[in-house]
Amino acid sequence: MDTSRRGALALGIGATAIAGATATIAQANAFPQTKGRALIVSTWDFGAAANAAAYAQWKKTGSLVDALEVGAWVPEADPENHSVGYSGYPDRDGHVTLDAIIMDDRGNVGAVAALEDFMHPISVARRVMEKTPHTFLVGEGAHQFALEQGFKKTKLLTPEAEKAWRDWLKTAKYQPIANSENLRGSALDHDTIGMVACGPDGRLAGACTTSGMAFKLRGRVGDSPQAGSGLFVEAGVGAATATGVGEEVTRIVGSARVVSSMRAGMSPQAACREAVLHIAKLRGDAIRDAQVGFLAINSRGEVGAFALQPGFTFAVTDLQGSTQVRAAESLKGRGNTK
């Protein structure tokens, strides 16, 4: 599947800029607005291909959960995408471990973490939601459950990803680079795809899937599969997902915070901005070079996105199936990186 994306690398964000969390907001919206209300939104340039698959599935069944599962399959199966699923970069011990979550607005949620040997963790997560009384399975237990549910094992570590890992072992230095999600083939490409959707009737759903940080400590789980951190959905209010350095998102239970702000009356844009400002104030110089972004949709199909640094992009698909890739506003910096 073709999920090609153009490279992008953000400028750094200085300590002074982070400390001044109320600094002038940089506008980086060089793309035309999608006409009409949004149906599906997803993180990063490669979200456009995922949205297309999700939209086609939605037209067939009318189910947002079906749509998001099928949309997530696209990056999960893409060997050129080293941040999600098959061909994802391994942990520091050479194991490709996957995390995923899927959620609707009825409180149904399923998630898996540290799952090995299965190409589509999003589908395993959906089975957790639909076939168990639990919400989250991890490690060996998640692996056993996937086998019991009939999922076929797949070798996830490709020669290209293994070479990148062995090259990294020569220095064993991990240093996240902001917006590496849009750098195909980078050994530090380490993020996720988050997808949220709102149907014409105001119903909501969300999904998130990732292979996590490249060369992470064995057992590390970021924000992505954690309900409330990497993803949160609430009926009648909205849905939100996060991207970037997961540890920073979990510190504030970021996606739940965004939805809570929307419940209190904020627009999706204002809610995403508030969460980023809070992280900046809380963490200060500790996140000088980090990227964190939030993406949200409310029950009226209105969309918002905001990031610490410029360079965060997202794909928006409307009810007619038209898709635009946009650049999110950011706390500091000028221009966009497209």
ZINORGI-V191495 format. One record per pair of residues at least 24 apart in sequence whose C-alpha atoms are under 10 Angstrom apart, sorted by the first residue. I is the first residue (numbers start at 1). J is the second residue. Records with the same first field share a line. If there is no record, write none. Layout:
BEGIN
I: J ; J
END
This chain:
BEGIN
1: 49 ; 50 ; 74 ; 75 ; 77 ; 78 ; 79 ; 80
2: 46 ; 49 ; 50 ; 74 ; 75 ; 78 ; 80
3: 45 ; 46 ; 47 ; 48 ; 49 ; 50 ; 74 ; 75 ; 78 ; 80 ; 81
4: 45 ; 46 ; 47 ; 48 ; 49 ; 78 ; 80 ; 81 ; 182 ; 184
5: 44 ; 45 ; 46 ; 47 ; 48 ; 49 ; 81 ; 181 ; 182 ; 183 ; 184
6: 45 ; 46 ; 182 ; 183 ; 184 ; 337 ; 338
7: 45 ; 179 ; 180 ; 181 ; 182 ; 183 ; 184 ; 311 ; 337 ; 338
8: 45 ; 178 ; 179 ; 180 ; 181 ; 182 ; 183 ; 184 ; 310 ; 311 ; 312 ; 313 ; 336 ; 337 ; 338
9: 177 ; 178 ; 179 ; 180 ; 181 ; 182 ; 183 ; 310 ; 311 ; 312 ; 336 ; 337 ; 338
10: 177 ; 178 ; 179 ; 180 ; 289 ; 291 ; 309 ; 310 ; 311 ; 312 ; 333 ; 335 ; 336 ; 337 ; 338
11: 178 ; 179 ; 289 ; 309 ; 310 ; 311 ; 332 ; 333 ; 334 ; 335 ; 336 ; 337
12: 177 ; 178 ; 288 ; 289 ; 290 ; 291 ; 308 ; 309 ; 310 ; 332 ; 333
13: 178 ; 285 ; 287 ; 288 ; 289 ; 290 ; 291 ; 308 ; 309 ; 310 ; 331 ; 332 ; 333
14: 284 ; 285 ; 287 ; 288 ; 289 ; 309 ; 332 ; 333
15: 280 ; 284 ; 285 ; 286 ; 287 ; 288 ; 289
16: 284 ; 285 ; 288
17: 280 ; 284 ; 285 ; 288 ; 308 ; 331 ; 332 ; 333
18: 277 ; 279 ; 280 ; 281 ; 282 ; 283 ; 284 ; 285 ; 286 ; 287 ; 288 ; 289 ; 308 ; 309 ; 331 ; 332
19: 277 ; 280 ; 281 ; 282 ; 283 ; 284 ; 285 ; 288
20: 277 ; 280 ; 281 ; 284 ; 331 ; 332
21: 274 ; 276 ; 277 ; 278 ; 279 ; 280 ; 281 ; 282 ; 284 ; 308 ; 331 ; 332
22: 277 ; 280 ; 281 ; 331 ; 332
23: 277 ; 331 ; 332
24: 330 ; 331 ; 332 ; 333
25: 273 ; 306 ; 329 ; 330 ; 331 ; 332 ; 333 ; 334
26: 309 ; 310 ; 328 ; 329 ; 330 ; 331 ; 332 ; 333 ; 334 ; 335 ; 336
27: 310 ; 327 ; 328 ; 329 ; 330 ; 331 ; 332 ; 333 ; 334 ; 335 ; 336
28: 310 ; 311 ; 312 ; 313 ; 326 ; 327 ; 328 ; 329 ; 330 ; 333 ; 334 ; 335 ; 336 ; 337 ; 338
29: 313 ; 325 ; 326 ; 327 ; 328 ; 329 ; 330 ; 335 ; 336
30: 325 ; 326 ; 327 ; 328 ; 335 ; 336 ; 337 ; 338
31: 324 ; 325 ; 326 ; 327 ; 328 ; 338
32: 324 ; 325 ; 326
33: 316 ; 323 ; 324 ; 325 ; 326
34: 315 ; 316 ; 317 ; 318 ; 322 ; 323 ; 324 ; 325 ; 326
35: 317 ; 318 ; 319 ; 320 ; 322 ; 323 ; 324
36: 301 ; 302 ; 317 ; 318 ; 319 ; 320 ; 322
37: 198 ; 199 ; 200 ; 297 ; 300 ; 301 ; 302 ; 303 ; 316 ; 317 ; 318 ; 319 ; 320
38: 197 ; 198 ; 199 ; 200 ; 297 ; 298 ; 300 ; 301 ; 302 ; 303 ; 316 ; 317 ; 318 ; 319 ; 320 ; 321 ; 322 ; 323
39: 64 ; 196 ; 197 ; 198 ; 199 ; 200 ; 202 ; 204 ; 297 ; 300 ; 301 ; 302 ; 303 ; 316 ; 317 ; 318 ; 319 ; 320 ; 321 ; 322 ; 323
40: 64 ; 67 ; 68 ; 71 ; 195 ; 196 ; 197 ; 198 ; 199 ; 204 ; 205 ; 206 ; 297 ; 301 ; 303 ; 315 ; 316 ; 317 ; 318 ; 319 ; 321 ; 323
41: 194 ; 195 ; 196 ; 197 ; 198 ; 206 ; 240 ; 241 ; 295 ; 296 ; 297 ; 301 ; 303 ; 304 ; 314 ; 315 ; 316 ; 317 ; 318 ; 323 ; 324 ; 325
42: 68 ; 71 ; 72 ; 193 ; 194 ; 195 ; 196 ; 197 ; 206 ; 207 ; 208 ; 241 ; 242 ; 295 ; 296 ; 313 ; 314 ; 315 ; 316 ; 317 ; 325
43: 181 ; 191 ; 192 ; 193 ; 194 ; 195 ; 196 ; 208 ; 241 ; 242 ; 243 ; 293 ; 294 ; 295 ; 305 ; 312 ; 313 ; 314 ; 315 ; 316 ; 325 ; 326
44: 179 ; 181 ; 182 ; 191 ; 192 ; 193 ; 194 ; 243 ; 311 ; 312 ; 313 ; 314 ; 315 ; 325 ; 326 ; 327 ; 328
45: 181 ; 182 ; 193 ; 312 ; 313 ; 314 ; 315 ; 324 ; 325 ; 326 ; 327 ; 338
46: 74 ; 75 ; 81 ; 181 ; 182 ; 193 ; 313 ; 314 ; 315 ; 325
47: 71 ; 72 ; 74 ; 75 ; 193 ; 194 ; 195 ; 313 ; 314 ; 315 ; 316 ; 317 ; 323 ; 325
48: 314 ; 315 ; 316 ; 317 ; 323 ; 324 ; 325
49: 74 ; 75 ; 315 ; 323
50: 74 ; 75 ; 76 ; 193 ; 195 ; 315
51: 195 ; 196 ; 197 ; 315 ; 316 ; 317 ; 318 ; 321 ; 322 ; 323
52: 317 ; 321 ; 322 ; 323
54: 195 ; 197 ; 317 ; 321
55: 317 ; 318 ; 319 ; 320 ; 321 ; 322
56: 321
58: 199
59: 319 ; 321
62: 199
63: 199 ; 203 ; 205
64: 103 ; 104 ; 196 ; 197 ; 198 ; 199 ; 203 ; 204 ; 205 ; 206 ; 207
65: 102 ; 103 ; 104 ; 126 ; 196 ; 197 ; 204 ; 205 ; 206 ; 207
66: 123 ; 126 ; 205
67: 197 ; 205 ; 206 ; 207
68: 102 ; 103 ; 122 ; 194 ; 195 ; 196 ; 197 ; 205 ; 206 ; 207 ; 208
69: 101 ; 102 ; 120 ; 121 ; 122 ; 123 ; 125 ; 126 ; 195 ; 206 ; 207 ; 208 ; 209
70: 120 ; 122 ; 123
71: 122 ; 193 ; 195 ; 207
72: 100 ; 102 ; 120 ; 121 ; 122 ; 123 ; 193 ; 194 ; 195 ; 207 ; 208 ; 209 ; 210
73: 119 ; 120 ; 121 ; 122 ; 123 ; 209
74: 120
75: 120 ; 192 ; 193 ; 209 ; 210
76: 118 ; 119 ; 120 ; 121 ; 122 ; 192 ; 193 ; 209 ; 210 ; 211
77: 119 ; 120 ; 156
78: 119
79: 156 ; 157 ; 158 ; 160 ; 161 ; 185
80: 160 ; 161 ; 184 ; 185
81: 181 ; 182 ; 183 ; 184 ; 185 ; 186 ; 189 ; 190 ; 191 ; 192
82: 158 ; 160 ; 161 ; 181 ; 183 ; 184 ; 185 ; 186 ; 187 ; 188 ; 189 ; 190 ; 191 ; 192 ; 210 ; 211 ; 212 ; 213 ; 214
83: 180 ; 181 ; 182 ; 184 ; 185 ; 186 ; 187 ; 188 ; 189 ; 190 ; 191 ; 192 ; 193 ; 209 ; 210 ; 211 ; 212 ; 213 ; 214
84: 119 ; 120 ; 121 ; 181 ; 189 ; 190 ; 191 ; 192 ; 193 ; 208 ; 209 ; 210 ; 211 ; 212 ; 213
85: 116 ; 117 ; 118 ; 119 ; 120 ; 121 ; 122 ; 156 ; 157 ; 192 ; 209 ; 210 ; 211 ; 212
86: 117 ; 118 ; 119 ; 120 ; 154 ; 155 ; 156 ; 157 ; 158 ; 161 ; 210 ; 211
87: 119 ; 155 ; 156 ; 157 ; 158 ; 159 ; 160 ; 161 ; 162 ; 211
88: 156 ; 157 ; 158 ; 160 ; 161 ; 162 ; 189 ; 190 ; 191 ; 210 ; 211 ; 212 ; 213 ; 214
89: 156 ; 157 ; 158 ; 160 ; 161 ; 162 ; 163 ; 164 ; 165 ; 186 ; 187 ; 188 ; 189 ; 190 ; 211 ; 212 ; 213 ; 214 ; 215 ; 216
90: 156 ; 157 ; 158 ; 161 ; 162 ; 164 ; 165 ; 190 ; 211 ; 212 ; 213 ; 214 ; 215 ; 216 ; 217 ; 218
91: 165 ; 211 ; 212 ; 213 ; 214 ; 215 ; 216 ; 217 ; 218 ; 219 ; 220
92: 165 ; 166 ; 168 ; 169 ; 172 ; 174 ; 213 ; 214 ; 215 ; 216 ; 217 ; 218
93: 165 ; 169 ; 215 ; 216 ; 217 ; 218
94: 157 ; 161 ; 162 ; 165 ; 166 ; 169 ; 214 ; 215 ; 216 ; 218
95: 156 ; 157 ; 162 ; 165 ; 215 ; 216 ; 218
96: 155 ; 156 ; 157 ; 158 ; 161 ; 162 ; 211 ; 212 ; 214 ; 215 ; 218
97: 121 ; 139 ; 156 ; 157 ; 210 ; 211 ; 212 ; 213 ; 216 ; 218 ; 219 ; 220 ; 221
98: 122 ; 138 ; 139 ; 156 ; 209 ; 210 ; 211 ; 212 ; 221 ; 225
99: 125 ; 137 ; 138 ; 139 ; 192 ; 208 ; 209 ; 210 ; 211 ; 212 ; 221 ; 222 ; 223 ; 224 ; 225 ; 226
100: 124 ; 125 ; 126 ; 136 ; 192 ; 193 ; 194 ; 207 ; 208 ; 209 ; 210 ; 211 ; 212 ; 224 ; 225 ; 226 ; 230 ; 231
101: 125 ; 126 ; 128 ; 129 ; 135 ; 136 ; 194 ; 206 ; 207 ; 208 ; 209 ; 210 ; 224 ; 225 ; 226 ; 227 ; 230 ; 231 ; 232
102: 126 ; 127 ; 128 ; 129 ; 135 ; 194 ; 195 ; 196 ; 205 ; 206 ; 207 ; 208 ; 209 ; 225 ; 227 ; 231 ; 232 ; 233
103: 129 ; 135 ; 196 ; 204 ; 205 ; 206 ; 207 ; 208 ; 227 ; 231 ; 232 ; 233 ; 234 ; 239
104: 129 ; 196 ; 197 ; 203 ; 204 ; 205 ; 206 ; 207 ; 232 ; 233 ; 234 ; 235 ; 239
105: 202 ; 203 ; 204 ; 205 ; 206 ; 232 ; 233 ; 234 ; 235 ; 236 ; 237 ; 238 ; 239
106: 203 ; 204 ; 205 ; 233 ; 234 ; 235
107: 205 ; 232 ; 233 ; 234 ; 235
108: 134 ; 135 ; 205 ; 233
109: 134 ; 135 ; 136 ; 205 ; 206 ; 207 ; 227 ; 232 ; 233
110: 134 ; 135 ; 136 ; 137 ; 207 ; 225 ; 226 ; 227
111: 135 ; 136 ; 137 ; 138 ; 142 ; 207 ; 208 ; 209 ; 224 ; 225 ; 226 ; 227
112: 136 ; 137 ; 138 ; 139 ; 141 ; 142 ; 143 ; 146 ; 209 ; 224 ; 225 ; 226
113: 137 ; 138 ; 139 ; 140 ; 141 ; 142 ; 143 ; 209 ; 210 ; 211 ; 212 ; 219 ; 220 ; 221 ; 222 ; 224 ; 225 ; 226
114: 138 ; 139 ; 140 ; 141 ; 142 ; 143 ; 211 ; 212 ; 218 ; 219 ; 220 ; 221 ; 225
115: 139 ; 140 ; 141 ; 142 ; 143 ; 144 ; 146 ; 211
116: 140 ; 142 ; 143 ; 146 ; 153 ; 154 ; 155 ; 156 ; 211
117: 143 ; 146 ; 151 ; 152 ; 153 ; 154 ; 155 ; 156 ; 157
118: 143 ; 146 ; 147 ; 151 ; 152 ; 153 ; 154 ; 155 ; 156
119: 151 ; 152 ; 153 ; 154 ; 155 ; 156
120: 151 ; 152 ; 154 ; 209
121: 146 ; 151 ; 208 ; 209 ; 210 ; 211
122: 207 ; 208 ; 209 ; 210 ; 225
123: 151
124: 149 ; 150 ; 151
125: 207 ; 208 ; 209 ; 225
126: 207
135: 226 ; 227
136: 225 ; 226 ; 227
138: 219 ; 221
139: 219
160: 185 ; 187
161: 185 ; 187 ; 214
163: 187
164: 188 ; 214 ; 215
165: 214 ; 215
168: 214 ; 215
169: 215
172: 215
173: 215
174: 213 ; 214 ; 215 ; 216
175: 214 ; 289 ; 290
176: 213 ; 214 ; 244 ; 245 ; 289 ; 290 ; 291
177: 244 ; 245 ; 289 ; 290 ; 291
178: 244 ; 245 ; 289 ; 290 ; 291 ; 292 ; 308 ; 309 ; 310 ; 311 ; 312
179: 243 ; 244 ; 290 ; 291 ; 292 ; 293 ; 309 ; 310 ; 311 ; 312 ; 313 ; 337
180: 244 ; 291 ; 311 ; 312
181: 243 ; 244 ; 311 ; 312 ; 313
182: 311 ; 312 ; 313 ; 338
186: 214
187: 214 ; 215
188: 213 ; 214 ; 215
189: 213 ; 214
190: 214 ; 215 ; 216 ; 244 ; 245
191: 222 ; 224 ; 243 ; 244 ; 245 ; 246
192: 224 ; 230 ; 242 ; 243 ; 244 ; 246
193: 224 ; 241 ; 242 ; 243 ; 314
194: 224 ; 230 ; 231 ; 240 ; 241 ; 242 ; 243 ; 294 ; 295 ; 314
195: 231 ; 239 ; 240 ; 241 ; 242 ; 295 ; 296 ; 297 ; 314 ; 315 ; 316
196: 231 ; 232 ; 233 ; 238 ; 239 ; 240 ; 241 ; 295 ; 296 ; 297 ; 298 ; 303
197: 233 ; 238 ; 239 ; 240 ; 296 ; 297 ; 298 ; 299 ; 301 ; 303 ; 316 ; 317
198: 238 ; 239 ; 297 ; 298 ; 299 ; 300 ; 301 ; 302 ; 318 ; 319
199: 299 ; 300 ; 301 ; 319
200: 299 ; 300 ; 301 ; 319
201: 299 ; 300 ; 301
202: 235 ; 236 ; 237 ; 238 ; 298 ; 299 ; 300 ; 301
203: 233 ; 234 ; 235 ; 236 ; 237 ; 238 ; 298 ; 299 ; 300 ; 301
204: 233 ; 234 ; 235 ; 236 ; 237 ; 238 ; 239 ; 297 ; 298 ; 299 ; 301
205: 231 ; 232 ; 233 ; 234 ; 235 ; 238 ; 239 ; 240
206: 231 ; 232 ; 233 ; 238 ; 239 ; 240 ; 241
207: 231 ; 232 ; 233 ; 240 ; 241
208: 241 ; 242 ; 243
212: 245 ; 246
213: 244 ; 245 ; 246
221: 246 ; 247
222: 246 ; 247 ; 248 ; 249 ; 250
223: 247 ; 248 ; 249 ; 250 ; 251 ; 253 ; 254 ; 255
224: 249 ; 250 ; 255
226: 250 ; 253 ; 255
227: 253 ; 254 ; 255 ; 256
228: 252 ; 253 ; 254 ; 255 ; 256 ; 257 ; 258 ; 259
229: 253 ; 254 ; 255 ; 256 ; 257 ; 258
230: 254 ; 255 ; 256 ; 294
231: 255 ; 256 ; 258 ; 259 ; 294 ; 295 ; 296
232: 256 ; 257 ; 258 ; 259 ; 260 ; 296
233: 259 ; 296 ; 297 ; 298
234: 259 ; 260 ; 263 ; 298 ; 299
235: 298 ; 299
236: 263 ; 298 ; 299 ; 300
237: 261 ; 262 ; 263 ; 264 ; 265 ; 268 ; 297 ; 298 ; 299 ; 300
238: 262 ; 263 ; 267 ; 268 ; 296 ; 297 ; 298 ; 299 ; 300 ; 301 ; 302 ; 303
239: 268 ; 295 ; 296 ; 297 ; 298 ; 299 ; 303
240: 268 ; 271 ; 272 ; 294 ; 295 ; 296 ; 297 ; 298 ; 303 ; 304 ; 305
241: 272 ; 293 ; 294 ; 295 ; 296 ; 297 ; 305
242: 272 ; 292 ; 293 ; 294 ; 295 ; 296 ; 305 ; 306 ; 307
243: 291 ; 292 ; 293 ; 294 ; 295 ; 307 ; 312
244: 290 ; 291 ; 292 ; 293 ; 294 ; 307 ; 308 ; 312
245: 287 ; 290 ; 291 ; 292 ; 293
246: 291 ; 292
247: 292
248: 276 ; 279 ; 280 ; 282 ; 283 ; 286 ; 287 ; 290 ; 291 ; 292
249: 275 ; 276 ; 279 ; 292 ; 293 ; 294
251: 279 ; 282 ; 283
252: 276 ; 278 ; 279 ; 282
254: 278 ; 279 ; 292 ; 293 ; 294
255: 294 ; 295 ; 296
258: 294 ; 295 ; 296
259: 296 ; 297 ; 298
262: 296 ; 297 ; 298 ; 299
263: 298
266: 298
267: 296 ; 297 ; 298 ; 302 ; 303 ; 304
268: 294 ; 295 ; 296 ; 297 ; 298 ; 301 ; 302 ; 303 ; 304 ; 305 ; 306
269: 294 ; 295 ; 296 ; 297 ; 298 ; 302 ; 303 ; 304 ; 305 ; 306 ; 328 ; 329
270: 304 ; 305 ; 306
271: 295 ; 296 ; 304 ; 305 ; 306
272: 296 ; 303 ; 304 ; 305 ; 306 ; 307 ; 329
273: 304 ; 305 ; 306 ; 307 ; 308 ; 329 ; 330 ; 331
274: 306
275: 306 ; 307 ; 308
276: 306 ; 307 ; 308 ; 309 ; 330 ; 331
277: 306 ; 307 ; 308 ; 330 ; 331
279: 308
280: 308 ; 331
291: 330
292: 330
293: 328 ; 329 ; 330
294: 328
295: 328
304: 328 ; 329
305: 329 ; 330
306: 330 ; 331
307: 331 ; 332
308: 332 ; 333
309: 333 ; 334
310: 334 ; 335 ; 336 ; 337
311: 335 ; 336 ; 337 ; 338
312: 336 ; 337 ; 338
313: 337 ; 338
END
